[in-house]
C-alpha cells in the first residue's frame, strides 16, 4: 500500500489471487502476443511468406514484455495496441515486419477480452460448484429440523431449516446451469478485419476467400474456441457483455438472497456466521457478533446487480460498425464484475462451511407460535369427539386473542395450550393437546422434498463436474 495512490479494493481486499492474475497486465498482453503468434502461424500454414525463424522468435518472447517501453511508446502514439506491437518488435526484430499482419486492433483487444472473460467465468463456475457442494451438505444436515416459515416476515406454516436452505441451493443451481451454457456458447471474434468484412485478409491472399475462411477457423481453434462469430463489425457484439453481466447479476442476486436471510436469522439468534477467536464485532459494543460476511456479500452483490443496465446501454449506444465510447467503460466493468462475484462466492462458501445453527432457539420460536397454528387441528379433533364446530371456533378465537395480547403486553410465553387445557369445551382432547403441537407434524413433506431435490437435481450436477470440486483455501479477508 502506498499513501498517496488509490488502490482498488477488489484487488487489494476482496478478489482471489487467481482471479486477479486472470486480469493482470501480464496475462492480457501475453495473450495479445499469443494472438499475433497464432495469426502468423496460420498465415504461414496458408502460404504467406513467413519464416520458421520469425515464428520461433515470436514464441520465445511471448512473456518477455517490456511494460515500461510500451507505456512510454503509448504516451507518444496514444495507441495501446501500436505501442505493444512496437515493444514486441524490439525483441523480435526478424518477426517485426509480419507482426499484426492484416489485423486490426480489435483482433487482439476483442479476442483477448473474450479469452479473459471465458477464463474468469470458468473460475467463477468452479467457485459456484464448490459453494453448491457445501450448501448441499448443510441442507441435508438440517433437512428434519422444524423451523418457523415466514411470509411477509411474519410467522407462517412450519418448514425445516434444510428445506429453507434448499431454496438458496436451487437459486445457485439455476445460476450454475446458466453460467455453463454461457461458457459453452461464447464465440471467438476470430479474424474478421477492420470493419468485419475480412477485406485486408482477402487482399493478403490475393482474393482467395476460402483461405480467408480457413484462417478464421485456424486462429479460433488455436486459441481454444470451436467457433467464431458468424458476423461482426469491428468488434464483437457488445450484447455478449450484457449476457455476461446478466449471468453475474443472477449469481449476485442469489447470494444476496441467502445472505439477507442469514442476516435476519442472526438477529433472531437462530444461526451464526463463523466467528474467529479474536474477531471484533463492534468497536464500541464488545458483545456484538455482527453478520459482517453476509453484509459484505450484500454490499458487493448490489454493485454487480447494477451492471447489466450499464452493459445494455453500452450495447445500445454502439453506432454502425463501432464507436470507442465503450472502451473506458468496459475496462472497468469486465474485470471488476468478475472479481466481485469471485469474492462473493468465496465469502459465501466460507459462511456455509462454518454456519452455526442453534436448534434450541429455533425450537423456542416454533413453540411460541405453534399453538396458534395447531388450532385448526384441535378444532377438527374436538369436532370428531362430538363438539360443535362453531362453538369450538369461537372459544379458540377468544383464547387466541387473549394469549396473543398477553404475549405482546406482558412479554410472557404463549399460554394458549394452557388456556385450552382448562376449558371444558375441549375436555375430550385435553389428553392429546401435547401431541397436537409436535413440530414434526407440521413440516409437510419438507424432509422428503430436500432428499428428492438433492438426488434428482443437485447430485447429478456435482457428479458431472466433480473434477471442479476441491478444498479451496483462498487467501481472502472473509
Rosetta blueprint (number, residue, H / E / L):
1 X L
2 X L
3 X L
4 X L
5 X L
6 X L
7 X L
8 X L
9 X H
10 X H
11 X H
12 X H
13 X H
14 X H
15 X L
16 X L
17 X H
18 X H
19 X H
20 X H
21 X H
22 X H
23 X L
24 X L
25 X H
26 X H
27 X H
28 X H
29 X H
30 X H
31 X H
32 X H
33 X H
34 X H
35 X H
36 X H
37 X H
38 X H
39 X H
40 X H
41 X H
42 X H
43 X H
44 X H
45 X H
46 X L
47 X L
48 X L
49 X L
50 X L
51 X L
52 X H
53 X H
54 X H
55 X H
56 X H
57 X H
58 X H
59 X H
60 X H
61 X L
62 X L
63 X L
64 X L
65 X L
66 X L
67 X H
68 X H
69 X H
70 X H
71 X H
72 X H
73 X H
74 X H
75 X H
76 X H
77 X H
78 X L
79 X L
80 X H
81 X H
82 X H
83 X H
84 X H
85 X H
86 X H
87 X H
88 X H
89 X H
90 X H
91 X H
92 X L
93 X L
94 X L
95 X L
96 X H
97 X H
98 X H
99 X L
100 X L
101 X L
102 X L
103 X L
104 X L
105 X H
106 X H
107 X H
108 X H
109 X H
110 X H
111 X H
112 X H
113 X H
114 X H
115 X H
116 X H
117 X H
118 X H
119 X H
120 X H
121 X H
122 X H
123 X H
124 X H
125 X H
126 X H
127 X H
128 X H
129 X H
130 X H
131 X H
132 X H
133 X H
134 X H
135 X H
136 X H
137 X H
138 X H
139 X H
140 X H
141 X H
142 X L
143 X L
144 X L
145 X L
146 X E
147 X E
148 X E
149 X E
150 X E
151 X E
152 X L
153 X L
154 X E
155 X E
156 X E
157 X E
158 X E
159 X E
160 X E
161 X H
162 X H
163 X H
164 X H
165 X H
166 X H
167 X H
168 X H
169 X H
170 X H
171 X H
172 X H
173 X H
174 X H
175 X H
176 X H
177 X H
178 X H
179 X H
180 X H
181 X H
182 X H
183 X H
184 X H
185 X H
186 X L
187 X L
188 X E
189 X L
190 X L
191 X L
192 X L
193 X L
194 X L
195 X L
196 X L
197 X L
198 X L
199 X H
200 X H
201 X H
202 X H
203 X H
204 X H
205 X L
206 X L
207 X L
208 X L
209 X H
210 X H
211 X H
212 X H
213 X H
214 X H
215 X H
216 X H
217 X H
218 X H
219 X H
220 X H
221 X H
222 X H
223 X L
224 X L
225 X L
226 X L
227 X L
228 X E
229 X L
230 X L
231 X L
232 X L
233 X L
234 X L
235 X L
236 X L
237 X L
238 X L
239 X H
240 X H
241 X H
242 X H
243 X H
244 X H
245 X H
246 X H
247 X H
248 X H
249 X H
250 X H
251 X H
252 X H
253 X H
254 X H
255 X H
256 X H
257 X H
258 X H
259 X H
260 X H
261 X H
262 X H
263 X H
264 X H
265 X H
266 X H
267 X H
268 X L
269 X L
270 X L
271 X E
272 X E
273 X L
274 X L
275 X L
276 X L
277 X L
278 X L
279 X L
280 X L
281 X L
282 X L
283 X L
284 X L
285 X L
286 X L
287 X L
288 X L
289 X L
290 X L
291 X L
292 X H
293 X H
294 X H
295 X H
296 X H
297 X H
298 X H
299 X H
300 X H
301 X H
302 X H
303 X H
304 X H
305 X H
306 X L
307 X H
308 X H
309 X H
310 X H
311 X H
312 X H
313 X H
314 X H
315 X H
316 X H
317 X L
318 X L
319 X L
320 X L
321 X L
322 X L
323 X L
324 X H
325 X H
326 X H
327 X H
328 X H
329 X H
330 X H
331 X H
332 X H
333 X H
334 X H
335 X H
336 X H
337 X H
338 X H
339 X H
340 X H
341 X H
342 X H
343 X H
344 X H
345 X H
346 X H
347 X H
348 X H
349 X H
350 X H
351 X H
352 X H
353 X H
354 X H
355 X L
356 X E
357 X E
358 X L
359 X H
360 X H
361 X H
362 X H
363 X H
364 X H
365 X H
366 X H
367 X H
368 X H
369 X H
370 X H
371 X H
372 X H
373 X H
374 X L
375 X H
376 X H
377 X H
378 X H
379 X H
380 X H
381 X H
382 X H
383 X H
384 X H
385 X L
386 X L
387 X L
388 X L
389 X H
390 X H
391 X H
392 X H
393 X H
394 X H
395 X H
396 X H
397 X H
398 X H
399 X H
400 X H
401 X H
402 X H
403 X H
404 X H
405 X H
406 X H
407 X H
408 X H
409 X H
410 X H
411 X L
412 X L
413 X L
414 X L
415 X L
416 X H
417 X H
418 X H
419 X H
420 X H
421 X H
422 X L
423 X L
424 X H
425 X H
426 X H
427 X H
428 X H
429 X H
430 X H
431 X H
432 X H
433 X H
434 X H
435 X H
436 X H
437 X L
438 X L
439 X H
440 X H
441 X H
442 X H
443 X L
444 X L
445 X L
446 X H
447 X H
448 X H
449 X H
450 X H
451 X H
452 X H
453 X H
454 X H
455 X H
456 X H
457 X H
458 X H
459 X H
460 X H
461 X H
462 X H
463 X H
464 X H
465 X L
466 X H
467 X H
468 X H
469 X L
470 X L
471 X L
472 X L
473 X L
474 X L
475 X L
476 X L
477 X L
478 X L
